[in-house]
Amino acid sequence: MDQLPKFQDAMSVLQGDLISKAIMTVAIIIILSILRSISLKLIAKYAKSPRIKFNARKITLNITFIFGLLWVFSVWVSESQSLLTFLGLMSAGVAVALKDPIVNIFGWIFILWRHPFKAGDRIQIGDNAGDVIDIRLFQFSIMEIGNWVNADQYTGRIVNIPNSNIFSMQHSLYSNDFDLLWDELNITITFESDYKKAKDLLEKILDDYNNLLTDKMKSNLEDIIAKYNLENTNFNTGIYTELLDQGINFVLRFNFIYNERRKAKHEIIEKVIAEFQKHADVDFAYPTTRFYSNITEGKQSKSNTD
């Protein structure tokens, strides 16, 4: 009977300790929520760009979550021996049961720390390509481009990708250090066309188009050459000529801003069509079939000339 009062006293102390820790946890959540709300209001007041406001919401949420987690953790695990015991038990079970979520969290930390991409960048990871619209603790989201759309334009689908894929899948950036990309356009003319005139027309069209990008292209090239070892890399645009079965093919190599690929091709093709229509001696080529008659087109045989 003497043990019962002691047990009741111990339970009262334990209950009191749990209640105080629970109250402290709620207080921490309220304090951090208020601080985050004040920070967002200040940022909304002085920030003009929607992207800055979006990034501010994500950054303040991440900081609040991490700081709050550490603070609450320190409240509930106050003794060093209890901390070691807790960590040992947690690491043994959680490492197996929550392998994928843990890797996703490390992927999230890696994305925030190393910045392989950020919200607003256009990326391709695995078979998925699109613009990054959100980065969360376990996954990031992209607005999909391509797929059933035969161009780098939106399909309207939002694709959610686990953060762990950043470690296991190859990823490519359309934008970031260098906002200009290269593409090629094939223009084929018939063998009977005025080859020199056609090439002059295409060079003029390409020069006019490139002049619109000159300043941006120069600035981007200087930045990327300064950051990476690319001094001897050929970044030139231009026209290359090759022979095909159906005619003479010109390969137009040009720059475009990463999210304007279809627009750039459209503008160049429209100008090419308009210019070729002005000249009767320049015609587009297409696959054709020709029948050859040796009697009427071939050379006379030696027996016929004797």
HELIX and SHEET records of a PDB file:
HELIX    1   1 GLN A    3  TYR A   46  1                                  44    
HELIX    2   2 PRO A   50  TRP A   76  1                                  27    
HELIX    3   3 SER A   80  ALA A   97  1                                  18    
HELIX    4   4 LYS A   99  ARG A  114  1                                  16    
HELIX    5   5 ASN A  165  SER A  168  1                                   4    
HELIX    6   6 TYR A  195  ASN A  211  1                                  17    
HELIX    7   7 THR A  214  LYS A  227  1                                  14    
HELIX    8   8 ARG A  261  PHE A  276  1                                  16    
HELIX    9   9 ASN A  294  GLU A  297  1                                   4    
HELIX   10  10 LYS A  302  THR A  305  1                                   4    
SHEET    1   A 5 TYR A 154  PRO A 162  0                                        
SHEET    2   A 5 GLN A 139  ILE A 145 -1                                        
SHEET    3   A 5 ASN A 128  ILE A 135 -1                                        
SHEET    4   A 5 ARG A 122  ILE A 125 -1                                        
SHEET    5   A 5 HIS A 171  LEU A 173 -1                                        
SHEET    1   B 3 LEU A 180  ILE A 189  0                                        
SHEET    2   B 3 GLY A 247  ILE A 257 -1                                        
SHEET    3   B 3 GLY A 238  LEU A 244 -1                                        
END                                                                             
